[in-house]
Amino acid sequence: MVDSTVLLVVRIFAAFGALALICSPSILMRQIHKQKHVGVASVIPLVMLAINSHVWMMYGYLGENYFPIFSCYTFGDLAALTYVAIYWRYTTEHRYVARVIAVALIVIIILSIYAILGGFGYTGQIRAQVAKTMGYIGDATAVCLYAAPMEKLFQVLKHKSAAFINAHMVMASLANNIMWFTYGTLTANWIIIAPNILFIALNSSTLVLCIVFNPKTHPLHESFFAHDDTPIKVSVELSPKNGSKVPNIPSPEYKAMQSPLEPLRIHLDINTS
């Protein structure tokens, strides 16, 4: 049996880890607000953070785990909505972002309806069973959350720069994984243990790439920002040939040629004289 004091300390550290993960995009949001554009940042990790926070919030409520799960991810739910709103404000791809947000809203609504109906017993399950189901769904959304930044890994390897990865979010995720793995181990909760084993390995590998291809020492090449549709301007300057070191050789095309009949005419004049 785990000592209650030790478990409380681990709960507190797990809460700090979750809050660190939830707050990590705020650094990126501050940069976006300052630069007035999203740059190479993707909206998918922000949307997945919203879905993941909402699912774990419902899991914590149904499982009566009000601290640290329900309280932390209620805050995460609200924070993720703020991040998405800031991204929407400064993105130029509103149609694409709108489609991503629409899909996320549909998923959140469906899961919320299931949690509400299940909580009231309309699905034929007791509250603990509904909570367990939401836990499995939470594992799936957590995998999507941590896999979302992986869409940028092939670009990191292609351009030899980690500018596509939010290193702060990766470090916060790794710290969060370690805390929750410890908490899951002490409470023998495999819903928490299993995914965090994968996440620790995944985030450790990503962090290695961030170190190897540090954007400060491996910045993006200027060609990455070039646009293929930019028209090429060509100007021709006509300058006088004075001072040119190349001799002015007359073109043979316009040189006056001697008539081939001239020698014949001279010969005839001599014979007749």
C-alpha positions in Angstrom: 0.0 0.0 0.0 1.4 3.4 -1.0 1.8 5.9 1.7 -0.9 8.7 1.4 1.7 11.4 1.8 3.8 10.0 -1.0 0.8 9.7 -3.2 -0.3 13.3 -2.5 3.2 14.5 -3.5 3.1 12.6 -6.7 -0.4 13.9 -7.4 0.9 17.5 -7.0 3.8 16.9 -9.3 1.5 15.2 -11.8 -0.7 18.3 -11.7 2.3 20.6 -12.3 3.3 18.4 -15.2 -0.1 18.6 -16.7 -0.3 22.3 -16.2 3.2 22.7 -17.8 2.0 20.8 -20.8 -1.2 22.9 -21.0 0.6 26.2 -20.7 3.5 25.4 -23.0 1.8 26.7 -26.2 1.5 30.1 -24.5 5.1 30.9 -25.5 4.3 30.1 -29.1 1.0 32.1 -28.9 3.0 35.1 -27.5 5.4 34.9 -30.5 2.5 34.6 -32.9 0.7 37.6 -31.4 4.0 39.6 -31.5 4.8 38.7 -35.1 1.2 38.9 -36.3 1.4 35.6 -38.2 1.6 31.9 -37.4 4.8 31.2 -39.3 5.3 27.4 -39.7 3.2 26.5 -36.6 0.5 24.0 -37.1 -3.1 24.2 -35.6 -3.4 20.4 -35.2 -1.5 20.2 -31.9 -3.7 23.0 -30.5 -6.9 21.3 -31.6 -5.8 17.9 -30.2 -4.9 19.6 -26.9 -8.5 20.8 -26.8 -9.9 17.3 -27.5 -7.5 15.6 -25.1 -8.2 18.0 -22.3 -12.0 17.7 -22.7 -11.9 13.9 -22.7 -9.7 13.7 -19.6 -11.9 16.3 -17.9 -14.9 14.0 -18.4 -12.8 11.0 -17.3 -11.9 12.7 -14.1 -15.4 13.7 -13.4 -16.9 10.3 -14.1 -14.2 8.5 -12.2 -14.4 11.0 -9.3 -10.8 11.9 -9.7 -11.2 15.6 -9.1 -7.5 16.2 -8.4 -5.4 16.2 -10.4 -7.3 15.0 -13.4 -10.6 16.9 -13.5 -9.3 20.2 -12.2 -6.2 20.3 -14.4 -7.9 19.4 -17.6 -10.8 21.7 -17.0 -8.2 24.5 -17.1 -6.7 22.8 -20.1 -10.0 22.8 -21.9 -10.3 26.6 -21.5 -6.7 27.3 -22.3 -6.8 25.2 -25.5 -9.9 27.3 -26.7 -7.8 30.4 -26.1 -4.9 29.1 -28.1 -7.1 28.1 -31.1 -8.7 31.5 -31.0 -5.3 33.3 -31.2 -4.2 31.0 -34.0 -7.4 31.7 -35.9 -6.8 35.4 -35.5 -3.4 35.4 -37.3 -3.6 32.5 -39.7 -4.0 33.1 -43.4 -5.5 29.6 -44.1 -8.9 30.2 -42.6 -10.6 27.5 -44.7 -8.2 24.8 -43.7 -8.3 25.8 -40.0 -12.1 26.0 -40.1 -12.3 22.4 -41.3 -9.9 21.2 -38.6 -11.9 23.0 -35.9 -15.2 21.7 -37.3 -14.0 18.1 -37.1 -12.8 18.7 -33.5 -16.1 20.2 -32.4 -18.0 17.2 -33.9 -15.7 14.8 -31.9 -16.1 16.8 -28.7 -19.9 16.9 -29.0 -20.2 13.2 -29.7 -18.0 12.3 -26.7 -19.8 14.7 -24.5 -23.2 13.3 -25.4 -21.9 9.7 -24.6 -20.5 10.8 -21.3 -23.7 12.6 -20.3 -26.0 9.7 -21.3 -23.6 7.1 -19.8 -23.4 9.1 -16.5 -27.2 9.0 -16.2 -27.3 5.2 -17.0 -28.9 5.5 -20.4 -26.2 3.4 -22.1 -26.7 0.4 -19.8 -23.3 1.0 -18.1 -22.5 2.0 -14.5 -20.6 5.2 -13.9 -17.3 3.4 -13.4 -17.7 1.6 -16.7 -18.4 4.8 -18.6 -15.3 6.4 -16.9 -13.2 3.4 -18.0 -14.4 3.8 -21.6 -13.6 7.5 -21.5 -10.2 6.6 -20.2 -9.5 4.4 -23.2 -10.8 7.2 -25.5 -8.5 9.5 -23.6 -5.5 7.3 -24.3 -6.4 7.4 -28.0 -6.7 11.2 -28.0 -3.5 11.5 -26.1 -1.7 9.4 -28.7 -3.1 11.8 -31.4 -2.0 14.8 -29.3 1.6 13.5 -29.0 1.6 12.2 -32.5 0.4 15.6 -33.9 3.8 17.3 -33.8 5.3 14.2 -35.6 3.8 15.6 -38.8 6.7 18.0 -38.8 9.5 15.5 -38.2 9.9 14.6 -41.9 10.3 18.3 -42.5 12.9 18.5 -39.8 14.8 15.7 -41.5 14.3 17.2 -45.0 15.4 20.7 -44.1 17.9 19.8 -41.4 16.3 22.3 -39.0 14.1 21.8 -35.9 12.4 25.2 -36.6 9.2 23.2 -37.2 9.1 21.8 -33.6 7.9 23.6 -30.5 10.8 22.5 -28.2 9.1 24.0 -25.2 6.0 21.9 -25.7 8.2 18.8 -26.2 10.0 19.4 -22.9 6.8 20.1 -21.1 5.3 16.9 -22.5 8.3 14.8 -21.4 8.1 16.1 -17.9 4.4 15.5 -17.9 4.8 11.9 -19.1 7.3 11.1 -16.4 5.0 12.5 -13.6 1.9 10.7 -14.9 3.8 7.4 -15.4 4.9 7.6 -11.8 1.3 8.4 -10.7 -0.1 5.6 -12.7 2.4 3.1 -11.3 1.6 4.1 -7.7 -2.1 3.8 -8.3 -1.8 0.6 -10.5 -3.8 2.4 -13.3 -2.9 0.9 -16.6 -5.0 3.5 -18.5 -2.4 6.0 -17.4 0.7 3.8 -17.4 0.5 2.3 -20.9 0.3 5.4 -23.1 3.0 7.2 -21.1 5.5 4.5 -21.8 5.1 5.3 -25.5 5.1 9.0 -24.9 8.3 9.1 -22.9 10.1 7.3 -25.8 8.5 9.4 -28.4 9.2 12.8 -26.8 12.8 11.7 -25.9 13.4 11.0 -29.6 11.9 14.3 -30.6 14.0 16.2 -28.1 17.1 14.6 -29.5 16.2 16.0 -32.9 15.7 19.4 -31.4 19.2 19.3 -30.0 20.9 17.9 -33.1 19.1 20.3 -35.5 18.9 23.4 -33.2 17.2 26.2 -35.2 19.9 28.6 -33.9 22.7 26.6 -35.4 20.6 25.0 -38.2 18.2 27.8 -39.4 15.9 27.3 -42.4 17.5 28.1 -45.8 16.3 31.2 -47.5 14.9 29.1 -50.4 12.2 27.7 -48.0 10.6 31.2 -47.8 10.9 31.8 -51.6 7.7 31.7 -53.7 7.8 29.9 -57.0 5.1 32.1 -58.4 7.1 35.3 -57.9 7.7 36.9 -61.4 11.3 37.2 -62.5 12.2 40.7 -63.6 14.7 41.1 -66.3 16.2 44.5 -67.3 18.4 45.2 -70.2 20.7 48.3 -70.0 22.0 49.7 -73.2 25.4 51.3 -72.6 27.8 53.0 -75.0 30.8 51.0 -76.2 33.3 53.8 -75.3 36.0 52.4 -73.1 35.2 48.8 -74.0 38.3 46.6 -74.2 36.6 44.4 -76.8 37.5 45.5 -80.4 34.7 46.7 -82.5 34.7 44.1 -85.3 32.4 44.8 -88.1 29.9 42.2 -88.9 30.6 40.3 -92.2 26.9 40.3 -92.8 26.8 44.0 -93.6 30.3 44.3 -95.1 30.4 45.6 -98.7 31.5 42.8 -101.0 33.3 43.2 -104.3 31.3 42.3 -107.3 32.5 39.1 -109.0 31.9 40.8 -112.5 34.5 43.6 -111.8 37.6 41.5 -112.9 35.8 40.4 -116.1 34.9 44.0 -117.0 38.6 45.1 -116.5 39.8 42.2 -118.7 37.4 43.1 -121.5 38.5 46.8 -121.4 42.1 45.7 -121.9 41.3 43.5 -124.9 39.4 46.2 -126.7 42.1 48.8 -126.2 
